[in-house]
């Protein structure tokens, strides 16, 4: 849609007046470069419009900043990029996967419910559901329906054991650090791993969870003295790809209503693979 400016005013005030959208919706349009002034992208909400200028909302630019791996009437699965929050925090409410997908589904008058989370700097498969009934079934009996949660992790050093299982109890401190503790003070956490590639500096692991505790993989691999690359919070000394080396690559569950097996796969990031290319 194109609008001609009849009187000088800030861009935000003009958009509120002509679109009748909420202020947060307009902020999102600006943030994702959907607003043009005289043919040029404008992201500054207080930009001073002059009489005669043309403001355009480019619907073609209103695309998601990540891939949709699967979508039907009941659920939507995305490939979350590293750095994007799964849901809102005290400091950020809009630049999250939940908010972006919510805006996308609102156009189709569909609901959204978050059934699990990924750490901000973990990339990969993140699933949302569209019905309260499905949300209730999955969240109330998650381990009954979720059969496979697989990750690819790049850790520092060469693993001594090609595969193994880490089982202990985890708790979280007041400063939000997760640590290994005793049975009476923590929650049980089980992680399985297998080395799939390695060199002198790094190992690529395939990791599967029996439990889904906060920071579980990061803490467990660090406890083996092989922290995930880029994870200085849990002891990493290197960051060769400028991101956390953890990617959620596989999710399989039994649909609570149809009882069908549903499996989703996300490709391992190219930056992970480059660490193991010869020459």
C-alpha atoms as a printed R data frame, in Angstrom:
    type eleno elety resid chain resno      x       y      z
1   ATOM     1    CA   UNK     A     1  0.000   0.000  0.000
2   ATOM     2    CA   UNK     A     2  1.178   3.532 -0.845
3   ATOM     3    CA   UNK     A     3  0.271   6.708  1.023
4   ATOM     4    CA   UNK     A     4  1.000  10.336  0.106
5   ATOM     5    CA   UNK     A     5  2.092  12.651  2.916
6   ATOM     6    CA   UNK     A     6 -0.261  15.653  3.210
7   ATOM     7    CA   UNK     A     7  1.384  17.291  6.212
8   ATOM     8    CA   UNK     A     8  4.806  17.095  7.864
9   ATOM     9    CA   UNK     A     9  4.982  14.696 10.808
10  ATOM    10    CA   UNK     A    10  7.101  11.870 12.281
11  ATOM    11    CA   UNK     A    11  6.913   8.564 10.396
12  ATOM    12    CA   UNK     A    12  5.441   6.637 13.357
13  ATOM    13    CA   UNK     A    13  2.578   9.100 13.794
14  ATOM    14    CA   UNK     A    14  1.828   8.997 10.069
15  ATOM    15    CA   UNK     A    15  1.724   5.183 10.001
16  ATOM    16    CA   UNK     A    16 -0.527   5.041 13.059
17  ATOM    17    CA   UNK     A    17 -2.913   7.435 11.349
18  ATOM    18    CA   UNK     A    18 -3.117   5.780  7.926
19  ATOM    19    CA   UNK     A    19 -2.899   2.085  8.863
20  ATOM    20    CA   UNK     A    20 -4.789   2.005 12.204
21  ATOM    21    CA   UNK     A    21 -2.286  -0.649 13.327
22  ATOM    22    CA   UNK     A    22 -0.988  -0.940 16.883
23  ATOM    23    CA   UNK     A    23  2.286   0.801 17.734
24  ATOM    24    CA   UNK     A    24  4.088  -2.524 18.338
25  ATOM    25    CA   UNK     A    25  2.987  -3.836 14.931
26  ATOM    26    CA   UNK     A    26  4.398  -0.766 13.223
27  ATOM    27    CA   UNK     A    27  7.664  -1.098 15.147
28  ATOM    28    CA   UNK     A    28  7.902  -4.643 13.809
29  ATOM    29    CA   UNK     A    29  7.311  -3.448 10.224
30  ATOM    30    CA   UNK     A    30 10.094  -0.902 10.643
31  ATOM    31    CA   UNK     A    31 12.450  -3.413 12.265
32  ATOM    32    CA   UNK     A    32 12.089  -5.912  9.413
33  ATOM    33    CA   UNK     A    33 12.516  -3.248  6.712
34  ATOM    34    CA   UNK     A    34  8.947  -3.268  5.385
35  ATOM    35    CA   UNK     A    35  8.547   0.529  5.273
36  ATOM    36    CA   UNK     A    36  9.732   2.626  2.326
37  ATOM    37    CA   UNK     A    37  9.866   6.418  1.995
38  ATOM    38    CA   UNK     A    38 10.213   7.598 -1.614
39  ATOM    39    CA   UNK     A    39 11.416   4.136 -2.584
40  ATOM    40    CA   UNK     A    40 14.092   3.782  0.118
41  ATOM    41    CA   UNK     A    41 13.872   1.555  3.220
42  ATOM    42    CA   UNK     A    42 13.277   3.553  6.381
43  ATOM    43    CA   UNK     A    43 13.577   1.957  9.852
44  ATOM    44    CA   UNK     A    44 13.688   5.046 12.086
45  ATOM    45    CA   UNK     A    45 10.312   5.589 13.755
46  ATOM    46    CA   UNK     A    46 10.889   9.340 14.241
47  ATOM    47    CA   UNK     A    47 11.957  10.033 10.654
48  ATOM    48    CA   UNK     A    48 10.620  13.493  9.719
49  ATOM    49    CA   UNK     A    49  8.237  13.164  6.785
50  ATOM    50    CA   UNK     A    50  7.757  16.103  4.415
51  ATOM    51    CA   UNK     A    51  4.661  17.045  2.397
52  ATOM    52    CA   UNK     A    52  4.543  15.228 -0.918
53  ATOM    53    CA   UNK     A    53  6.634  12.205  0.075
54  ATOM    54    CA   UNK     A    54  5.319   8.700 -0.647
55  ATOM    55    CA   UNK     A    55  5.252   6.105  2.146
56  ATOM    56    CA   UNK     A    56  4.865   2.476  1.125
57  ATOM    57    CA   UNK     A    57  4.241  -0.679  3.103
58  ATOM    58    CA   UNK     A    58  5.729  -3.419  1.004
59  ATOM    59    CA   UNK     A    59  3.791  -6.610  1.702
60  ATOM    60    CA   UNK     A    60  6.277  -8.617 -0.348
61  ATOM    61    CA   UNK     A    61  8.952  -7.817  2.236
62  ATOM    62    CA   UNK     A    62  6.857  -9.131  5.130
63  ATOM    63    CA   UNK     A    63  8.509 -12.553  5.091
64  ATOM    64    CA   UNK     A    64  9.839 -14.541  8.029
65  ATOM    65    CA   UNK     A    65 13.533 -14.184  8.870
66  ATOM    66    CA   UNK     A    66 13.901 -17.989  8.997
67  ATOM    67    CA   UNK     A    67 12.723 -21.115  7.183
68  ATOM    68    CA   UNK     A    68  9.482 -22.939  7.912
69  ATOM    69    CA   UNK     A    69 10.311 -26.650  7.952
70  ATOM    70    CA   UNK     A    70  6.682 -27.771  8.207
71  ATOM    71    CA   UNK     A    71  3.225 -26.297  8.657
72  ATOM    72    CA   UNK     A    72 -0.317 -27.637  8.766
73  ATOM    73    CA   UNK     A    73 -3.561 -26.670 10.508
74  ATOM    74    CA   UNK     A    74 -2.294 -27.818 13.892
75  ATOM    75    CA   UNK     A    75  1.407 -27.017 14.101
76  ATOM    76    CA   UNK     A    76  4.290 -25.061 12.626
77  ATOM    77    CA   UNK     A    77  7.974 -26.022 12.801
78  ATOM    78    CA   UNK     A    78 10.709 -23.471 12.123
79  ATOM    79    CA   UNK     A    79 14.487 -23.531 11.688
80  ATOM    80    CA   UNK     A    80 15.457 -21.036 14.399
81  ATOM    81    CA   UNK     A    81 18.651 -19.103 13.704
82  ATOM    82    CA   UNK     A    82 21.409 -18.714 16.279
83  ATOM    83    CA   UNK     A    83 20.917 -15.547 18.325
84  ATOM    84    CA   UNK     A    84 17.128 -15.402 18.177
85  ATOM    85    CA   UNK     A    85 15.259 -15.843 21.459
86  ATOM    86    CA   UNK     A    86 12.563 -18.536 21.567
87  ATOM    87    CA   UNK     A    87 10.244 -16.390 23.685
88  ATOM    88    CA   UNK     A    88 10.136 -13.013 25.346
89  ATOM    89    CA   UNK     A    89 12.341 -11.992 28.259
90  ATOM    90    CA   UNK     A    90 12.239  -9.051 30.642
91  ATOM    91    CA   UNK     A    91 14.414  -7.128 28.181
92  ATOM    92    CA   UNK     A    92 12.994  -8.264 24.815
93  ATOM    93    CA   UNK     A    93  9.406  -9.011 23.798
94  ATOM    94    CA   UNK     A    94  9.356  -8.631 20.006
95  ATOM    95    CA   UNK     A    95 12.607  -9.922 18.551
96  ATOM    96    CA   UNK     A    96 11.697 -13.510 19.409
97  ATOM    97    CA   UNK     A    97 10.687 -16.567 17.408
98  ATOM    98    CA   UNK     A    98  7.365 -16.674 19.264
99  ATOM    99    CA   UNK     A    99  6.458 -13.063 18.437
100 ATOM   100    CA   UNK     A   100  7.471 -13.351 14.776
101 ATOM   101    CA   UNK     A   101  5.492 -16.573 14.242
102 ATOM   102    CA   UNK     A   102  2.560 -15.102 16.183
103 ATOM   103    CA   UNK     A   103  2.443 -12.127 13.793
104 ATOM   104    CA   UNK     A   104  2.653 -14.477 10.804
105 ATOM   105    CA   UNK     A   105 -0.219 -16.661 12.058
106 ATOM   106    CA   UNK     A   106 -2.359 -13.685 13.079
107 ATOM   107    CA   UNK     A   107 -2.758 -12.815  9.399
108 ATOM   108    CA   UNK     A   108 -4.387 -16.230  8.954
109 ATOM   109    CA   UNK     A   109 -6.374 -15.843 12.183
110 ATOM   110    CA   UNK     A   110 -4.585 -18.803 13.764
111 ATOM   111    CA   UNK     A   111 -3.396 -19.185 17.356
112 ATOM   112    CA   UNK     A   112  0.080 -20.069 18.582
113 ATOM   113    CA   UNK     A   113  1.348 -21.951 21.644
114 ATOM   114    CA   UNK     A   114  4.991 -22.575 22.544
115 ATOM   115    CA   UNK     A   115  5.554 -26.192 23.603
116 ATOM   116    CA   UNK     A   116  9.351 -26.229 24.017
117 ATOM   117    CA   UNK     A   117 12.324 -23.874 23.825
118 ATOM   118    CA   UNK     A   118 15.851 -23.591 22.495
119 ATOM   119    CA   UNK     A   119 18.580 -21.507 24.094
120 ATOM   120    CA   UNK     A   120 19.044 -18.158 22.349
121 ATOM   121    CA   UNK     A   121 22.354 -19.191 20.765
122 ATOM   122    CA   UNK     A   122 21.272 -22.727 19.837
123 ATOM   123    CA   UNK     A   123 19.940 -22.989 16.289
124 ATOM   124    CA   UNK     A   124 17.589 -25.533 14.747
125 ATOM   125    CA   UNK     A   125 14.172 -27.111 15.108
126 ATOM   126    CA   UNK     A   126 11.610 -25.202 17.157
127 ATOM   127    CA   UNK     A   127  7.961 -26.298 17.138
128 ATOM   128    CA   UNK     A   128  4.786 -24.361 17.927
129 ATOM   129    CA   UNK     A   129  1.220 -25.672 17.967
130 ATOM   130    CA   UNK     A   130 -1.963 -23.874 16.965
131 ATOM   131    CA   UNK     A   131 -4.562 -25.406 19.257
132 ATOM   132    CA   UNK     A   132 -4.992 -25.303 23.028
133 ATOM   133    CA   UNK     A   133 -5.991 -28.977 23.055
134 ATOM   134    CA   UNK     A   134 -2.758 -30.075 21.367
135 ATOM   135    CA   UNK     A   135 -0.755 -27.740 23.612
136 ATOM   136    CA   UNK     A   136 -2.293 -29.252 26.741
137 ATOM   137    CA   UNK     A   137 -1.681 -32.827 25.609
138 ATOM   138    CA   UNK     A   138  1.954 -32.230 24.676
139 ATOM   139    CA   UNK     A   139  2.944 -30.135 27.672
140 ATOM   140    CA   UNK     A   140  1.180 -32.291 30.247
141 ATOM   141    CA   UNK     A   141  2.751 -35.537 28.982
142 ATOM   142    CA   UNK     A   142  5.770 -34.363 26.945
143 ATOM   143    CA   UNK     A   143  7.942 -37.448 27.429
144 ATOM   144    CA   UNK     A   144  5.126 -39.766 26.387
145 ATOM   145    CA   UNK     A   145  4.796 -38.186 22.938
146 ATOM   146    CA   UNK     A   146  8.276 -36.809 22.192
147 ATOM   147    CA   UNK     A   147 10.452 -39.739 21.122
148 ATOM   148    CA   UNK     A   148 13.600 -38.158 19.631
149 ATOM   149    CA   UNK     A   149 15.390 -34.892 20.393
150 ATOM   150    CA   UNK     A   150 18.657 -34.810 18.499
151 ATOM   151    CA   UNK     A   151 21.418 -32.203 18.366
152 ATOM   152    CA   UNK     A   152 24.721 -31.669 16.619
153 ATOM   153    CA   UNK     A   153 27.416 -30.280 18.907
154 ATOM   154    CA   UNK     A   154 30.975 -29.177 18.198
155 ATOM   155    CA   UNK     A   155 33.208 -29.512 21.257
156 ATOM   156    CA   UNK     A   156 36.766 -28.566 22.006
157 ATOM   157    CA   UNK     A   157 39.335 -31.365 21.797
158 ATOM   158    CA   UNK     A   158 39.256 -34.976 20.701
159 ATOM   159    CA   UNK     A   159 36.924 -37.203 22.713
160 ATOM   160    CA   UNK     A   160 38.537 -40.220 24.391
161 ATOM   161    CA   UNK     A   161 35.369 -42.283 24.145
162 ATOM   162    CA   UNK     A   162 33.567 -42.540 20.770
163 ATOM   163    CA   UNK     A   163 30.200 -42.689 22.514
164 ATOM   164    CA   UNK     A   164 28.740 -42.536 25.971
165 ATOM   165    CA   UNK     A   165 25.933 -41.550 28.325
166 ATOM   166    CA   UNK     A   166 26.029 -38.803 30.939
167 ATOM   167    CA   UNK     A   167 23.555 -39.180 33.792
168 ATOM   168    CA   UNK     A   168 23.380 -36.967 36.866
169 ATOM   169    CA   UNK     A   169 21.304 -34.220 38.509
170 ATOM   170    CA   UNK     A   170 21.183 -30.542 37.542
171 ATOM   171    CA   UNK     A   171 20.160 -27.402 39.386
172 ATOM   172    CA   UNK     A   172 20.223 -23.691 38.565
173 ATOM   173    CA   UNK     A   173 21.861 -20.996 40.661
174 ATOM   174    CA   UNK     A   174 20.426 -17.558 41.398
175 ATOM   175    CA   UNK     A   175 22.750 -16.189 38.711
176 ATOM   176    CA   UNK     A   176 21.194 -18.599 36.152
177 ATOM   177    CA   UNK     A   177 24.192 -20.932 35.932
178 ATOM   178    CA   UNK     A   178 23.241 -24.598 35.683
179 ATOM   179    CA   UNK     A   179 25.435 -27.012 37.643
180 ATOM   180    CA   UNK     A   180 25.702 -30.677 38.596
181 ATOM   181    CA   UNK     A   181 24.454 -31.465 42.078
182 ATOM   182    CA   UNK     A   182 23.098 -34.277 44.272
183 ATOM   183    CA   UNK     A   183 19.893 -36.222 43.745
184 ATOM   184    CA   UNK     A   184 18.055 -34.430 46.546
185 ATOM   185    CA   UNK     A   185 18.928 -30.952 45.227
186 ATOM   186    CA   UNK     A   186 18.554 -31.318 41.454
187 ATOM   187    CA   UNK     A   187 16.559 -32.816 38.607
188 ATOM   188    CA   UNK     A   188 17.677 -35.935 36.771
189 ATOM   189    CA   UNK     A   189 19.346 -35.330 33.407
190 ATOM   190    CA   UNK     A   190 20.390 -37.964 30.837
191 ATOM   191    CA   UNK     A   191 22.392 -37.203 27.681
192 ATOM   192    CA   UNK     A   192 23.662 -39.693 25.066
193 ATOM   193    CA   UNK     A   193 26.446 -38.746 22.642
194 ATOM   194    CA   UNK     A   194 28.336 -40.255 19.723
195 ATOM   195    CA   UNK     A   195 31.360 -38.850 17.869
196 ATOM   196    CA   UNK     A   196 30.702 -38.510 14.124
197 ATOM   197    CA   UNK     A   197 33.766 -36.468 13.084
198 ATOM   198    CA   UNK     A   198 36.934 -35.290 14.778
199 ATOM   199    CA   UNK     A   199 40.352 -33.765 14.276
200 ATOM   200    CA   UNK     A   200 43.080 -32.596 16.636
201 ATOM   201    CA   UNK     A   201 41.182 -29.506 17.736
202 ATOM   202    CA   UNK     A   202 37.471 -30.357 17.661
203 ATOM   203    CA   UNK     A   203 34.931 -33.174 17.735
204 ATOM   204    CA   UNK     A   204 31.487 -33.199 16.138
205 ATOM   205    CA   UNK     A   205 28.953 -35.113 18.197
206 ATOM   206    CA   UNK     A   206 25.462 -36.370 17.628
207 ATOM   207    CA   UNK     A   207 23.615 -35.863 20.907
208 ATOM   208    CA   UNK     A   208 20.265 -37.251 22.037
209 ATOM   209    CA   UNK     A   209 18.321 -36.344 25.166
210 ATOM   210    CA   UNK     A   210 16.248 -38.467 27.494
211 ATOM   211    CA   UNK     A   211 15.453 -35.364 29.549
212 ATOM   212    CA   UNK     A   212 15.234 -31.692 28.616
213 ATOM   213    CA   UNK     A   213 16.803 -29.646 31.396
214 ATOM   214    CA   UNK     A   214 17.951 -26.075 30.854
215 ATOM   215    CA   UNK     A   215 21.501 -25.944 29.374
216 ATOM   216    CA   UNK     A   216 21.687 -29.739 29.782
217 ATOM   217    CA   UNK     A   217 23.915 -30.526 26.804
218 ATOM   218    CA   UNK     A   218 26.196 -27.573 27.483
219 ATOM   219    CA   UNK     A   219 26.740 -28.527 31.135
220 ATOM   220    CA   UNK     A   220 27.107 -32.248 30.470
221 ATOM   221    CA   UNK     A   221 29.728 -31.896 27.725
222 ATOM   222    CA   UNK     A   222 31.616 -29.330 29.789
223 ATOM   223    CA   UNK     A   223 31.684 -31.844 32.654
224 ATOM   224    CA   UNK     A   224 33.669 -34.169 30.369
225 ATOM   225    CA   UNK     A   225 36.201 -31.341 29.859
226 ATOM   226    CA   UNK     A   226 35.002 -30.923 26.275
227 ATOM   227    CA   UNK     A   227 32.914 -27.730 26.335
228 ATOM   228    CA   UNK     A   228 30.948 -26.677 23.274
229 ATOM   229    CA   UNK     A   229 32.850 -24.166 21.141
230 ATOM   230    CA   UNK     A   230 31.780 -20.584 21.717
231 ATOM   231    CA   UNK     A   231 30.329 -21.457 25.128
232 ATOM   232    CA   UNK     A   232 32.470 -19.336 27.439
233 ATOM   233    CA   UNK     A   233 29.703 -19.574 30.076
234 ATOM   234    CA   UNK     A   234 30.589 -23.239 30.556
235 ATOM   235    CA   UNK     A   235 34.337 -23.169 30.013
236 ATOM   236    CA   UNK     A   236 35.032 -22.925 26.265
237 ATOM   237    CA   UNK     A   237 38.303 -21.234 25.266
238 ATOM   238    CA   UNK     A   238 37.698 -21.107 21.505
239 ATOM   239    CA   UNK     A   239 35.048 -19.671 19.203
240 ATOM   240    CA   UNK     A   240 36.178 -20.507 15.648
241 ATOM   241    CA   UNK     A   241 32.793 -20.016 13.953
242 ATOM   242    CA   UNK     A   242 31.703 -16.976 15.997
243 ATOM   243    CA   UNK     A   243 28.667 -18.713 17.489
244 ATOM   244    CA   UNK     A   244 27.688 -21.467 19.910
245 ATOM   245    CA   UNK     A   245 28.409 -24.839 18.323
246 ATOM   246    CA   UNK     A   246 25.026 -26.404 19.092
247 ATOM   247    CA   UNK     A   247 22.242 -27.147 16.605
248 ATOM   248    CA   UNK     A   248 18.900 -28.957 17.140
249 ATOM   249    CA   UNK     A   249 18.825 -31.164 14.052
250 ATOM   250    CA   UNK     A   250 16.132 -33.786 14.740
251 ATOM   251    CA   UNK     A   251 12.723 -33.942 16.423
252 ATOM   252    CA   UNK     A   252 10.327 -36.868 16.274
253 ATOM   253    CA   UNK     A   253  7.054 -37.240 18.131
254 ATOM   254    CA   UNK     A   254  3.827 -39.207 18.075
255 ATOM   255    CA   UNK     A   255  0.942 -36.841 17.321
256 ATOM   256    CA   UNK     A   256 -1.393 -37.044 20.355
257 ATOM   257    CA   UNK     A   257 -4.553 -36.744 18.243
258 ATOM   258    CA   UNK     A   258 -3.756 -38.614 15.018
259 ATOM   259    CA   UNK     A   259 -1.195 -41.005 16.611
260 ATOM   260    CA   UNK     A   260  0.988 -40.585 13.526
261 ATOM   261    CA   UNK     A   261  4.777 -40.415 13.764
262 ATOM   262    CA   UNK     A   262  6.066 -36.993 12.752
263 ATOM   263    CA   UNK     A   263  9.803 -36.426 12.175
264 ATOM   264    CA   UNK     A   264 11.588 -33.184 11.321
265 ATOM   265    CA   UNK     A   265 15.198 -32.714 10.247
266 ATOM   266    CA   UNK     A   266 17.290 -29.545 10.033
267 ATOM   267    CA   UNK     A   267 20.554 -29.567  8.082
268 ATOM   268    CA   UNK     A   268 23.784 -29.184 10.011
269 ATOM   269    CA   UNK     A   269 25.073 -25.606  9.549
270 ATOM   270    CA   UNK     A   270 27.760 -25.268  6.883
271 ATOM   271    CA   UNK     A   271 30.012 -23.485  9.379
272 ATOM   272    CA   UNK     A   272 30.057 -26.670 11.507
273 ATOM   273    CA   UNK     A   273 31.174 -28.786  8.548
274 ATOM   274    CA   UNK     A   274 33.954 -26.400  7.516
275 ATOM   275    CA   UNK     A   275 35.872 -27.156 10.704
276 ATOM   276    CA   UNK     A   276 36.414 -30.714  9.498
277 ATOM   277    CA   UNK     A   277 37.248 -30.150  5.833
278 ATOM   278    CA   UNK     A   278 40.727 -31.302  4.899
279 ATOM   279    CA   UNK     A   279 43.206 -28.969  3.332
